[in-house]
Amino acid sequence: MPQTSQSSAETSLPSAAVLKAFQNAKTVLLSGHENPDGDCIGAQAALARVLEAMGKTVHILNPDPPEAVFDYLSCEVAYGTFQGGDLPDHDLCVLTDISELGRCGALSGPLGAHPSTKLVVDHHVHHGEEWWDLAYVDRTASATGLLVYRLAKALGVELDTVAANGVFTSLVTDTGWFKYSNTDAETLRIAGEMIGLGVKSDRLYASIFQRNLSALPVELGELLRGLEYFGGGKIALLAADPDHGPFESNTDVLHDILRSVEVVEVVLFLRQTSDGRIKLSARSKNDWNVNALARRFGGGGHVKASGATLQGPMDRARSELLEAALEQYASELSGGAVAR
């Protein structure tokens, strides 16, 4: 039977079985979700350094490469990108920041078929059967990197500067640089400890958030012309015109602009990628569950930050998303019909 170390006020540390799996492993494969974000790759960087300090051989293999803004990590840690073929030999496979095997893209089949022990380290809500062998899951944790920090402490391994950068990256990207409601005392305490280990917070902030192209302000202006409000202004919906080309920039800047509008509770952004897919990124300001909305389209994530891939064309995706959002909004926030 799968074993899950589910955190609570009394059991916030990894189980003895999880620690034993790390201690007994010889070769570990770390993997994560498609389009790995700062939490995913930050947790992987930190965990890789911890395991290497324990004498383990470590491989990192993701469906997609890290974004260029995280090059301060990728210059220190070898992030592999799956190109098909056989997986590296390993006896323990650790999925970071993900428990839904299907969100590993092309890696899902090979990972599931490999005979290695499967261990999940994650802070998301899991839906469906527990397919893994072991898990360390804490849905109250602000970031997966925080769980890696706890693992390092439980395993008796001191974090080096690279690992500290990884943990700090996880924390700041999943808390919106400590402005989201998941920022708690433990998060801030660990962030301070990482700075004490050599993290240069100003340099990381500049790398992650201040490397946009000069064309971004103009592109944002064009995109925002298509902004629409629904539900009495509570829902902000932005569907990028496919004729303008793919929007490949970090979507957080758009979400931050729209969430700054006082009345807005939910921000929904649809864009067409270069391969023709319609990607949804959804954010909520208070109590609205965008994870439930994303799951209706095969996606997932957090209660306040989730994503999904919708069927095109854009008009169809926009119409289906808006119908679902208004239906859910009526149920969750108003308890009745919502004005269109």
C-alpha angles and dihedrals in degrees: 000000000000114000120216125190098208113191123231135153088282101036109039096137128083116267123256089249091057092049091047091052090057093044094050098042119105101186122023129195115203118200139165147177131305115283092015112221131209094277093052098047094035090055090047093051092051095044092047091054091047093051093045089053086056090055097256126142108237132195125184116204124171134173090243136020123257118266117265091246088072095056090120084071100036091054088060102033127048108235110190123204119214112245097171128269129082124345120240112271109268141151098204125044117194121194112203125202092357138077098171105090091198091066090066089081116205089002093063096086099043093045093049093047097049114100094226122119110268119221125179123206108185148130100207129105109261122218123198132015123341100249098174131090097226136005142186104201129167114171091187093059115107093223143002088242088065089059090051088053090054090047091053091051092048091048092049095240122142116223118240123211094270091052090046090053088051094051092045091049090053092050099047097043095049095043096043089246090314097309099107124089092250089072106110138166094271091053093052093044092053091045089055091049091052090053087052088055092057107278111150100212095189092054093049091048091051092048096048102036109019105055100085121139119257089245092063099090091052091045091050091051091054093047094048091058086075094054116131132184126213137174094044091312095307095112119057112196123188120179113184114227106246089216089068090063128244120322102225099167124107106285093210091086090059093047092049092052093050096042088054088071103100099224096044116105102166131035120197119185122186122189135168114234125218090264093054100257120137110231123198123203113184131187133178129200103208132357105337112120108227090170089068090051094049092049090060086067097042096266135107146171131136131347090253101029124038143141143200144177115245132197115258162258099088095239091055093046092048093049095048093045094049092049091051093044094050091047092051093041091054089053100041106037112018103025089221145041118333122215114246 
